Amino acid sequence: MKLHKEESGDGPPLLLINGLGYAIWAWRRQLPDWSRQFMCVAIDNRGAGRSPKPPGPYSIEQMADDAAETLEGRRAHVAGYSMGGYIAQSLALRHPDLVDRLVLVCTGTGGPGYVPFPEETAAVWAANAHKPPAEFARSSMPLSFAPGWTDAHPDEFEQLLHDRLEHPTPPECWRAQFDACNAFVKQRTPVEEIAAPTLVVHGDADRIVPYENGVELARRIPDSRFETFSGAGHLLFLEEAPRFNAMVASFLTG
């Protein structure tokens, strides 16, 4: 599938993969920094942003193949958060020749040790998933930040909502991505076979993909590096962009 992509910068390619229902707007605090060192290739997954929105079902493996097609044979660094981390793992396993270094943010991997999202999060999603994108986003998105972050940053939160809703994800496509995530975490993915040097980053206040999943993911990937953002939520790369951007750039160039 031909995904919508935006390329910016000059240097080694860096593929940026989004989480559930999100699109390129979510990298708004990374692209200006990283495009000074890398050719950033930011993509909208199937069902989101400006990419095609076919009916489901979707699978993580399918979305990894979509991402591989976007690279057009180029070997690249790959960064993904949340569902984008699932896709990035699958890309590294299914197309190892395309992946140089791997950055996995606030994500996990499937198997019996996977810790599901908290009941509070599940309840909010269940109560709002059928609503129009604007209502769903306003109700659920605060859970993606550390507790209290949206109250402390109201203007920034409103800007993020605006960006998210410019090209919204339809409820049926959000559900197709959500179902793909559920199927992925129920199976054991052989991340022990990932050969790419890997950085795993997680916030210990993550209310979407609990912190324990990042710990387990890093334990299972050979020679991976694990970094904790204390007090940070699921979208830590927006909450603490300067630290995150510098850490990732250092890892990719090191």
N, C-alpha and C positions, 0 to 999 in steps of 0.2 A: 504494500500500500504506500502511495506517495504521501508522506506526511508534510505538513507545513513546517518549515524551518527558517531560522534567521541566522545568518553568519555575520560575525563581526570580529575585527581584530586581525592580527598577523602573528604567525608562529605555529607551534605544533597544534594540531586539531584537538579540541576539548569538546566532547559531546555532553550536553546537559539534558537530563531526563527528569520529567516532572512526576509528581505524586498524583494520588487519586483525585480526579476532577480538575486538577490545576493545569496551567498552561505557561507559556513563556514568560508572562508577566511576573511569575514568582521569582525569577532570577534577577529582578530589577536592581538589587543591591550588589550583585556579583558581576554582571556584565561589564560595567564601566571599568572595574579594576582588572578583571581577568583578560579583557580584550586587549590590554596593553602588552600581554605576554603570550597569549594564545589566540588561535583562530577558533573562537567559540561557535559551536554549532548547537543552537538551542532548538528543541523540537516540541511540538504539541503531539501528545499521544493520540492514537485513534479515539474518536469520541469527544475530544476536548479542543478548546481553542479554535483555531482555523483549519484543523485537519478534518478529513472526512469523518462522518458520524454514521457508520453503518449500524444496522441492528445487531444486537448481541446474539449469541454469547461471544465474549472475548476471552483470551487467555494471556497470561504473562509471557509465555513462550512466543505467542503470535506477536505481541508488542515488541519483544526483543528482536524478532526477525524484521519488523517494521523499522526499528532503529538501525539495525545492520544495513538495511537497504539505503537508508538515508546517508550513510557514510560513503557509499559509492566506492567501496574498496579501500578507502583510506584507513590506515591504522591511527587510532586516537586514544587519548586519555578519556575516561568516562566517569562522570559524576551523576549520581542519582539519589534522590531523597524519597523516603517512604515507599510507595508503590514503584517509584522510579528506581529505588534500590533493588527491588525484586527484579525489575527489568534489566538493570545493569548486571546483576549476578548471572541472570540467564544469558545475557549477551556474552559475558566473559566465558561461559561454559559452552555455548552453542557456536560462537564465532571467536575463538581465542586469538586467531590471527589478526583480528581487528582491534584488540584491546591492549593498550600499553600499560597505563596505570589506572587504578580503580579507586574511586572515592564513594563510600556508602554512608549515607547520612540518615540518622533516625529511622532505621529500617531493621529488618530481621530476616530470618530464613525459615523455611518450613520444616516441620518435624514435630515429634511429640513434646519437645521442650519449648515450643513457641508459646509465649504469654499473650493472650488476646487483649484487645483494647478494653479499658475499664467499663464497668456497667453504666456509669454516668454518661460516657461517650456514646455507648450503644443506644442508650435511651434517647438522647438528643437526636441522633441520626434517625432512629426509627420514627420519632415523632415528626420529623421535618423533611425526610427524604423525598416525599411525594409533592412537596410544595414547589412553587416557581423558584428558579435559581436565586433571585434576590433575597427571598425570605429564608431559603435554606442556608445561604451563605452567612447572613447576619446572625442566624440562630446558632450555627454550628462552628463557624470559623474561630470564635474566641477560644475554643478548646484546643486549637492547634498552637496556641501560645502558652507561655508559662502563666500560672494563675496571677491575675492582676495586671498583666502586660497591656491588654487592650484598654483598660481604664486609665493606665498611666500614659498611653500613647494614642489618644483618641483621634487626632488628625491623621496620623500615619495609618491607623486601622481603617479609617474612612477612605483613604487613598488606595489602600490595598483592595478594599471591597470594590471600589470603582474600577480598578484595573481588572479584577476577577470577572466583573459583570460586563465588561466591554464585549467579550466573545464568550458567553456563558456555556457551560456544559449542560446539555439537556438532562433531565432526571433519568431518562431511560438509559442514556450513555453512562452517567454516573453509576447506575446500578450494574451495568455490564462490567465496568471496571471494578466495582466493589466485589462482584461475584468472582471475577478473575483473581482478585487478591485472596479471597477466602479459599478458593481452590488451591492456590499456590502454597499457602501456609499449612495446609493439611497434608501436603506431601513432603517428603524429605529430599531436599535439593542437595546434590553432592558438592557443596562449596569447598570441601577439602581438596577438590581437583582444580580450584582456581589457581592459575600460575602467575597472574599479574600481581605486582606489588600493590598492596591494598591498605588504604586508610579507612578506618571505621570511626565515625563521629556520632555521639549521642548526647542528648540532654537528659539529665536525671529527673527533670520535671515533665517529661513527655507524657501527655495524656491521650495519645493516639496509638503509638507503638511503644509500649513500656520499655524502660531502660534495660531491663534484663535481656531483652532480645538483642540489643547491640553488643552486650557483653558476650553472649553466646555465639553470635555471628563472628566476632573477632577471635574467639577461642577456636573456632572451627576452621577458619581460613589460615593456611600456613603462613607463618612469618608476618602476619598483618600487624598494623599499629592501631592502637585504640586510644581515642581521646574523649574525655568527658567534659561537657560544658555544664558546670554546676549551676543549678537553679534555672536552666534553660528549658524551653518547651520544644514541641515538635518542629516548629519552624525556626530553629535556633539560628539559621543562616540569615534570617531577617532580623531577629532580635539582637544578634551580636555579629553583624556583618564584618566589621574591620578585623576582629580576631579570626573569624572563620575564613575570610578571604585570604588573609596572609598565611594561615596554616596550610590551606589547600595549595596555594601557589608554591609554597616552600616544598611541600611534599612532591608536587608534580615536577618541579625543576631539580629536585635533589637527587 
